[in-house]
Amino acid sequence: MSIEYLRLIHRNARPSPLAALPHPDGRMVRIARIGGWLANGWQAACAQPLLWLNIMLLCADIATLAQLAPVLSPLALLLVPYAVGILIVAQHRAQSGRAATFSEIRSIVIARRDALIVVAFAMLAYWAIAYVFAIGMRDILQPIAASNDVRAFAQAPRGMIEIAPGVPALVIALAASGFAPALVVLHDASPLEAMTASLKAAALNWRIALACVPAFVCAAALLPTMSAMLRALVATPLVTALPLLAIYGGYRDIFVERR
């Protein structure tokens, strides 16, 4: 998959649609705004509870599938941009004062399906890098720790040991794909433009990333240590619901709202 393909897919040599945004590369916002993003998402969820419940359960099922059958987790990741795109369209319509119909959401998401699948494969590539790096570093660190009697390493949670070496690639994946579905479905941005803008916005708001990313990485690492019932009924739905509720509010605050 070439860079030129990422740049030209779903486009016809026209000016960047992101140039019309008030903040095409994003702007810095206060970390306290996260509460407003969650409140905005909760209002949208209350307006269309069935749609939001279905999407959140789908994302929770994807996360559970990745835990139970790690070999299938790459396939599950391919559905994430579509699920986020559906919620973004629904919340954008609700913000305009009317609820979106299923046919409207479907037509918008299907029209951008090529760009969304490229974003999904980019997420998959970052995930693969993180996984390979984590496995390689684990195999290197464990013998070193054992030979030097590093008890802290041996006593650390298994999930934390496995995920920690791949955190940098996971952070880049989350930053590059976080706002990409919103920029694709609402502004018809190309995958490369959307992921670049999302990465720039995440770098600009590094304080928010510093607060959110470690929390979710730690949650993902600790999930395997929980009981199956607690993980399935409480932890996984909560971990997946929070970013889904906040993503549209974050997009509007960082890219759209004027100073």
C-alpha positions in Angstrom: 0.0 0.0 0.0 1.8 3.1 -1.2 1.8 6.6 0.3 0.5 7.9 -3.1 -2.5 5.6 -2.9 -3.3 6.8 0.6 -3.1 10.4 -0.6 -5.3 10.0 -3.7 -7.8 7.4 -2.7 -11.4 8.7 -2.6 -10.2 12.1 -4.2 -10.0 13.7 -7.6 -7.1 16.2 -7.4 -9.1 18.8 -5.5 -8.0 21.1 -2.6 -7.9 19.5 0.8 -11.4 19.6 2.4 -9.7 20.1 5.7 -8.5 23.5 4.7 -12.0 24.9 5.2 -11.9 23.9 8.9 -11.3 26.7 11.4 -8.4 24.6 12.8 -7.3 22.1 10.0 -4.4 20.9 12.2 -6.3 21.1 15.4 -5.9 23.5 18.3 -4.9 23.1 21.9 -7.7 22.7 24.4 -7.8 22.4 28.2 -7.8 19.0 29.7 -10.9 20.0 31.7 -12.9 19.9 28.4 -12.9 16.1 28.6 -15.9 16.3 30.9 -17.8 18.4 28.4 -17.0 15.9 25.6 -18.4 13.0 27.7 -21.5 15.0 28.6 -22.1 15.9 24.9 -21.8 12.2 24.0 -24.2 11.2 26.8 -26.8 13.6 25.5 -26.5 12.1 22.0 -26.7 8.6 23.4 -29.9 9.5 25.3 -31.4 10.9 22.1 -30.8 7.7 20.2 -30.2 5.0 22.9 -30.8 2.0 20.7 -28.2 3.0 18.1 -25.6 3.9 20.7 -26.3 0.8 22.8 -25.9 -1.5 19.7 -22.6 0.2 18.6 -21.2 0.2 22.2 -22.0 -3.5 22.6 -20.5 -4.2 19.2 -17.2 -2.5 20.3 -17.3 -4.3 23.6 -17.8 -7.6 21.8 -14.8 -6.7 19.5 -12.7 -6.1 22.6 -13.9 -9.3 24.3 -13.2 -11.2 21.1 -9.7 -9.8 21.0 -9.1 -11.1 24.5 -10.6 -14.5 24.1 -9.2 -15.2 20.6 -6.1 -13.0 20.0 -5.6 -14.5 16.6 -9.0 -12.9 15.5 -8.2 -9.5 17.0 -6.8 -8.1 13.7 -10.1 -8.9 11.9 -12.0 -7.2 14.8 -9.9 -4.0 14.4 -11.2 -3.6 10.9 -14.7 -2.9 12.2 -13.7 -0.1 14.6 -13.5 2.9 12.1 -16.9 1.9 10.7 -18.4 1.8 14.2 -16.9 5.2 15.1 -18.0 6.6 11.8 -21.6 5.6 12.4 -21.6 7.3 15.8 -19.9 10.4 14.5 -22.6 10.8 11.8 -25.4 10.2 14.3 -24.0 12.7 16.8 -23.3 15.3 14.1 -27.0 15.1 12.9 -28.2 15.3 16.5 -26.0 18.4 17.0 -27.8 20.0 14.0 -31.2 19.5 15.7 -32.5 16.4 14.1 -31.8 12.7 14.6 -30.3 10.9 11.7 -32.1 8.0 10.1 -30.5 4.6 9.6 -30.6 5.1 5.8 -28.8 8.5 6.1 -26.1 7.0 8.3 -25.7 4.0 6.0 -25.4 6.1 2.8 -22.8 8.4 4.3 -20.6 5.6 5.8 -20.9 3.5 2.6 -19.8 6.5 0.5 -16.6 6.7 2.5 -16.1 3.0 3.0 -12.8 2.9 0.9 -11.2 5.6 3.1 -12.4 4.0 6.3 -11.0 0.6 5.3 -7.6 2.3 4.7 -7.7 3.8 8.2 -8.6 0.4 9.5 -5.7 -1.3 7.8 -3.4 1.5 9.1 -4.6 0.7 12.6 -4.0 -3.0 11.9 -0.4 -2.2 10.7 0.4 -0.2 13.9 -1.2 -3.0 16.0 1.0 -5.6 14.2 4.2 -3.5 14.9 3.2 -3.1 18.5 2.6 -6.8 18.9 5.8 -7.9 17.2 7.8 -5.4 19.2 6.2 -6.4 22.5 6.8 -10.1 21.9 10.4 -9.5 20.9 11.1 -7.3 23.9 9.5 -9.7 26.2 11.6 -12.5 25.0 14.7 -10.3 25.5 13.8 -8.9 28.9 12.6 -12.1 30.6 15.9 -13.9 30.5 17.8 -10.8 31.5 15.4 -10.3 34.5 15.7 -13.9 35.5 19.5 -13.9 35.4 19.6 -10.8 37.5 16.9 -11.8 39.9 14.6 -8.9 39.1 11.7 -9.7 41.2 9.6 -6.7 40.2 9.6 -8.0 36.6 8.6 -11.5 37.6 5.8 -10.2 39.9 4.3 -7.7 37.4 0.9 -8.5 35.9 1.3 -10.7 32.9 -0.8 -8.4 30.7 1.4 -5.4 31.7 4.6 -7.3 30.8 3.2 -8.2 27.4 1.8 -4.8 26.4 4.4 -2.4 27.9 7.1 -2.8 25.2 4.5 -2.1 22.4 3.1 1.0 24.0 4.8 3.5 21.7 3.3 1.9 18.6 -0.1 1.7 20.3 0.1 5.4 21.2 0.8 6.3 17.6 -2.0 4.1 16.4 -4.5 5.7 18.8 -3.3 9.2 18.0 -3.4 8.7 14.2 -6.7 7.0 14.1 -8.6 8.8 16.9 -10.1 11.6 14.9 -9.6 10.1 11.4 -13.1 8.5 11.0 -14.7 11.9 11.9 -12.6 13.8 9.4 -13.3 11.1 6.7 -17.1 10.9 7.1 -17.8 14.5 7.9 -15.3 16.3 5.6 -14.5 13.6 3.0 -10.8 13.8 3.8 -8.4 11.3 2.4 -7.0 8.7 4.8 -3.6 10.2 4.8 -4.9 13.7 5.5 -7.2 12.5 8.2 -4.6 10.4 10.0 -2.0 13.2 9.7 -4.4 15.8 11.1 -5.4 13.4 13.9 -1.8 12.8 14.8 -1.0 16.6 14.8 -4.0 17.3 17.0 -2.9 14.6 19.4 0.6 16.0 19.6 -0.7 19.5 20.1 -2.9 18.2 23.0 -0.2 16.0 24.5 -1.5 16.8 28.0 -4.8 15.1 27.2 -3.0 12.2 25.5 -0.7 11.9 28.5 -3.8 11.6 30.8 -5.9 9.3 28.6 -3.6 7.0 26.7 -1.8 5.5 29.8 -5.1 5.0 31.5 -6.5 2.9 28.6 -3.2 1.1 28.1 -3.1 0.1 31.7 -6.8 -0.9 31.5 -6.1 -3.1 28.5 -3.2 -4.7 30.3 -5.1 -5.3 33.5 -8.2 -6.7 31.9 -6.8 -10.3 31.5 -6.2 -10.4 35.3 -9.8 -9.8 36.1 -12.5 -12.4 36.5 -14.4 -13.3 33.3 -17.7 -11.9 34.7 -16.2 -8.6 35.9 -14.3 -8.2 32.7 -17.3 -8.9 30.4 -20.0 -7.0 32.3 -18.2 -4.0 33.7 -14.6 -3.4 32.7 -14.7 -4.0 28.9 -18.0 -2.0 28.3 -16.7 0.9 30.4 -13.3 1.0 28.6 -15.0 1.0 25.2 -17.8 3.4 26.0 -15.8 6.3 27.3 -13.8 7.1 24.2 -16.9 6.6 22.0 -18.8 9.1 24.1 -16.0 11.6 24.0 -14.8 11.4 20.4 -17.3 13.7 18.7 -17.0 16.4 21.4 -13.2 16.2 21.1 -13.4 16.5 17.3 -15.6 19.6 17.5 -13.6 21.3 20.2 -10.2 20.7 18.5 -11.0 21.1 14.8 -14.3 23.1 14.5 -15.0 25.4 17.4 -13.7 28.9 16.8 -11.7 30.7 19.5 
